[in-house]
Amino acid sequence: MDDGVHCYDPDGTLIGRLDVPEAVANVSWGSAKRNRLFIAAETSLYSVVKGVTGTHPTGPGRQPWLEPASR
């Protein structure tokens, strides 16, 4: 088994780890509530619904789809 996904506090303290049965390549939060963690591994794509809200790829708390379009 590979090392899985590690979750850290901003101060560097390990909060927890999700075990994944193969090497992890990338992770991303998804779904309308951003509470589904997608885990891309060597040969599979996993998804786990968590009891937390993940950050948005454009920055914490941002919702660019609600912001007015810049021209």
MDTraj code that builds the backbone (N, CA, C; nanometers):
import mdtraj as md
import numpy as np

residues = "MET ASP ASP GLY VAL HIS CYS TYR ASP PRO ASP GLY THR LEU ILE GLY ARG LEU ASP VAL PRO GLU ALA VAL ALA ASN VAL SER TRP GLY SER ALA LYS ARG ASN ARG LEU PHE ILE ALA ALA GLU THR SER LEU TYR SER VAL VAL LYS GLY VAL THR GLY THR HIS PRO THR GLY PRO GLY ARG GLN PRO TRP LEU GLU PRO ALA SER ARG".split()
xyz = np.array([
    [0.0850, -0.1180, 0.0000],
    [0.0000, 0.0000, 0.0000],
    [0.0896, 0.1243, 0.0000],
    [0.0521, 0.2228, -0.0797],
    [0.1253, 0.3488, -0.0815],
    [0.0802, 0.4352, 0.0354],
    [0.1347, 0.5540, 0.0441],
    [0.1171, 0.6358, 0.1635],
    [-0.0156, 0.7106, 0.1718],
    [-0.0961, 0.7155, 0.0664],
    [-0.2281, 0.7782, 0.0716],
    [-0.2229, 0.9291, 0.0650],
    [-0.3257, 0.9934, 0.1203],
    [-0.3384, 1.1389, 0.1202],
    [-0.3191, 1.1881, 0.2634],
    [-0.2258, 1.2787, 0.2826],
    [-0.2007, 1.3353, 0.4146],
    [-0.2683, 1.4712, 0.4245],
    [-0.3279, 1.5004, 0.5387],
    [-0.3963, 1.6281, 0.5635],
    [-0.3228, 1.7002, 0.6753],
    [-0.2811, 1.8253, 0.6475],
    [-0.2020, 1.9021, 0.7436],
    [-0.2727, 2.0294, 0.7859],
    [-0.2498, 2.0684, 0.9100],
    [-0.2919, 2.1968, 0.9639],
    [-0.1989, 2.3040, 0.9052],
    [-0.2413, 2.4313, 0.8979],
    [-0.1525, 2.5352, 0.8445],
    [-0.0174, 2.5437, 0.9165],
    [-0.0116, 2.5012, 1.0430],
    [0.1163, 2.5071, 1.1160],
    [0.2045, 2.3853, 1.0879],
    [0.1587, 2.2942, 1.0025],
    [0.2380, 2.1779, 0.9651],
    [0.2073, 2.0517, 1.0430],
    [0.1140, 2.0571, 1.1375],
    [0.0763, 1.9402, 1.2165],
    [-0.0093, 1.8461, 1.1313],
    [0.0268, 1.7182, 1.1326],
    [-0.0524, 1.6192, 1.0599],
    [-0.1874, 1.6025, 1.1282],
    [-0.2967, 1.6265, 1.0527],
    [-0.4323, 1.6129, 1.1065],
    [-0.4811, 1.4697, 1.0887],
    [-0.4527, 1.4129, 0.9725],
    [-0.4977, 1.2770, 0.9457],
    [-0.4486, 1.2286, 0.8111],
    [-0.4872, 1.1063, 0.7790],
    [-0.4428, 1.0453, 0.6540],
    [-0.5547, 0.9585, 0.5987],
    [-0.5731, 0.9642, 0.4680],
    [-0.6674, 0.8758, 0.3998],
    [-0.5866, 0.7686, 0.3283],
    [-0.6108, 0.6440, 0.3606],
    [-0.5406, 0.5349, 0.2942],
    [-0.6005, 0.5108, 0.1565],
    [-0.5149, 0.4961, 0.0583],
    [-0.5547, 0.4679, -0.0799],
    [-0.4703, 0.3486, -0.1241],
    [-0.5300, 0.2497, -0.1911],
    [-0.4571, 0.1266, -0.2227],
    [-0.3554, 0.1368, -0.3360],
    [-0.3323, 0.2563, -0.3896],
    [-0.2308, 0.2747, -0.4927],
    [-0.1744, 0.4163, -0.4822],
    [-0.0688, 0.4433, -0.5555],
    [-0.0031, 0.5742, -0.5471],
    [-0.0971, 0.6853, -0.5929],
    [-0.1013, 0.7947, -0.5179],
    [-0.1879, 0.9086, -0.5479],
    [-0.1120, 1.0075, -0.6362],
    [-0.1786, 1.0558, -0.7418],
    [-0.1175, 1.1528, -0.8325],
    [-0.1661, 1.2944, -0.8046],
    [-0.2948, 1.3106, -0.7687],
    [-0.3522, 1.4435, -0.7504],
    [-0.4815, 1.4327, -0.6706],
    [-0.5210, 1.5434, -0.6081],
    [-0.6481, 1.5504, -0.5367],
    [-0.7166, 1.6824, -0.5694],
    [-0.8493, 1.6836, -0.5606],
    [-0.9256, 1.8066, -0.5851],
    [-1.0607, 1.7946, -0.5158],
    [-1.1066, 1.9073, -0.4589],
    [-1.2402, 1.9112, -0.3987],
    [-1.3421, 1.9359, -0.5079],
    [-1.4604, 1.8745, -0.4964],
    [-1.5658, 1.8940, -0.5944],
    [-1.7028, 1.8854, -0.5311],
    [-1.8046, 1.8894, -0.6117],
    [-1.9473, 1.8885, -0.5804],
    [-1.9924, 2.0295, -0.5433],
    [-2.1215, 2.0498, -0.5386],
    [-2.1771, 2.1825, -0.5100],
    [-2.1343, 2.2340, -0.3726],
    [-2.1201, 2.1439, -0.2759],
    [-2.0814, 2.1830, -0.1397],
    [-1.9300, 2.1773, -0.1174],
    [-1.8547, 2.1358, -0.2195],
    [-1.7096, 2.1151, -0.2092],
    [-1.6748, 2.0233, -0.0919],
    [-1.7575, 1.9215, -0.0715],
    [-1.7302, 1.8267, 0.0369],
    [-1.6937, 1.6878, -0.0158],
    [-1.6754, 1.6756, -0.1464],
    [-1.6343, 1.5482, -0.2061],
    [-1.4897, 1.5621, -0.2515],
    [-1.4030, 1.4769, -0.1998],
    [-1.2624, 1.4781, -0.2364],
    [-1.2399, 1.3759, -0.3470],
    [-1.1943, 1.4236, -0.4621],
    [-1.1588, 1.3354, -0.5727],
    [-1.0104, 1.3057, -0.5635],
    [-0.9761, 1.1772, -0.5741],
    [-0.8375, 1.1336, -0.5616],
    [-0.8006, 1.0591, -0.6899],
    [-0.7096, 1.1174, -0.7665],
    [-0.6608, 1.0529, -0.8884],
    [-0.5392, 0.9690, -0.8513],
    [-0.5456, 0.8405, -0.8805],
    [-0.4360, 0.7496, -0.8480],
    [-0.3778, 0.6908, -0.9770],
    [-0.2902, 0.5931, -0.9624],
    [-0.2217, 0.5362, -1.0784],
    [-0.3178, 0.4858, -1.1859],
    [-0.4194, 0.4101, -1.1462],
    [-0.5098, 0.3501, -1.2444],
    [-0.6567, 0.3749, -1.2141],
    [-0.6858, 0.4512, -1.1094],
    [-0.8243, 0.4679, -1.0650],
    [-0.8512, 0.6119, -1.0231],
    [-0.9801, 0.6456, -1.0218],
    [-1.0256, 0.7726, -0.9667],
    [-1.1185, 0.7402, -0.8508],
    [-1.0855, 0.7891, -0.7320],
    [-1.1656, 0.7645, -0.6124],
    [-1.2363, 0.8932, -0.5734],
    [-1.3502, 0.8811, -0.5050],
    [-1.4144, 0.9987, -0.4469],
    [-1.4663, 0.9614, -0.3096],
    [-1.4481, 1.0557, -0.2166],
    [-1.4870, 1.0349, -0.0782],
    [-1.5643, 1.1575, -0.0318],
    [-1.6848, 1.1378, 0.0209],
    [-1.7607, 1.2494, 0.0771],
    [-1.7142, 1.2689, 0.2208],
    [-1.6745, 1.3923, 0.2527],
    [-1.6217, 1.4239, 0.3847],
    [-1.7166, 1.5181, 0.4571],
    [-1.7002, 1.5301, 0.5854],
    [-1.7820, 1.6184, 0.6672],
    [-1.7256, 1.7588, 0.6771],
    [-1.6388, 1.7949, 0.5841],
    [-1.5773, 1.9281, 0.5818],
    [-1.5927, 1.9868, 0.4423],
    [-1.5721, 2.1173, 0.4313],
    [-1.5744, 2.1841, 0.3016],
    [-1.4312, 2.2099, 0.2589],
    [-1.3970, 2.1670, 0.1383],
    [-1.2625, 2.1892, 0.0867],
    [-1.2487, 2.3270, 0.0258],
    [-1.1254, 2.3674, 0.0045],
    [-1.1006, 2.4973, -0.0563],
    [-1.1305, 2.4922, -0.2054],
    [-1.1563, 2.6069, -0.2611],
    [-1.1798, 2.6185, -0.4050],
    [-1.0446, 2.6341, -0.4728],
    [-1.0265, 2.5782, -0.5917],
    [-0.8951, 2.5875, -0.6573],
    [-0.8484, 2.7305, -0.6837],
    [-0.9400, 2.8275, -0.6886],
    [-0.8992, 2.9660, -0.7125],
    [-0.8711, 3.0396, -0.5829],
    [-0.8876, 2.9748, -0.4695],
    [-0.8568, 3.0374, -0.3406],
    [-0.9649, 3.0085, -0.2383],
    [-0.9270, 3.0095, -0.1106],
    [-1.0225, 2.9788, -0.0047],
    [-1.1424, 3.0735, -0.0043],
    [-1.2601, 3.0173, -0.0060],
    [-1.3825, 3.0956, 0.0064],
    [-1.4279, 3.1679, -0.1192],
    [-1.3482, 3.1678, -0.2253],
    [-1.3883, 3.2380, -0.3469],
    [-1.4932, 3.1584, -0.4216],
    [-1.5869, 3.2279, -0.4801],
    [-1.6897, 3.1675, -0.5644],
    [-1.6952, 3.2482, -0.6939],
    [-1.6006, 3.2236, -0.7858],
    [-1.5910, 3.3069, -0.9065],
    [-1.7164, 3.3047, -0.9921],
    [-1.7987, 3.2012, -0.9809],
    [-1.9207, 3.1959, -1.0596],
    [-2.0244, 3.2967, -1.0085],
    [-2.0051, 3.3504, -0.8874],
    [-2.0948, 3.4508, -0.8332],
    [-2.0404, 3.5930, -0.8504],
    [-1.9141, 3.6057, -0.8878],
    [-1.8525, 3.7356, -0.9053],
    [-1.8881, 3.7926, -1.0435],
    [-1.9036, 3.9250, -1.0539],
    [-1.9324, 3.9830, -1.1848],
    [-1.8150, 3.9613, -1.2795],
    [-1.8474, 3.9376, -1.4043],
    [-1.7433, 3.9154, -1.5057],
    [-1.6661, 4.0447, -1.5292],
    [-1.5341, 4.0333, -1.5386],
    [-1.4532, 4.1518, -1.5682],
    [-1.4464, 4.1693, -1.7188],
    [-1.4463, 4.2934, -1.7619],
    [-1.4422, 4.3224, -1.9061],
    [-1.3249, 4.4073, -1.9391],
])
top = md.Topology()
chain = top.add_chain()
for i, resn in enumerate(residues, 1):
    res = top.add_residue(resn, chain, resSeq=i)
    for name in ("N", "CA", "C"):
        top.add_atom(name, md.element.get_by_symbol(name[0]), res)
traj = md.Trajectory(xyz[None], top)
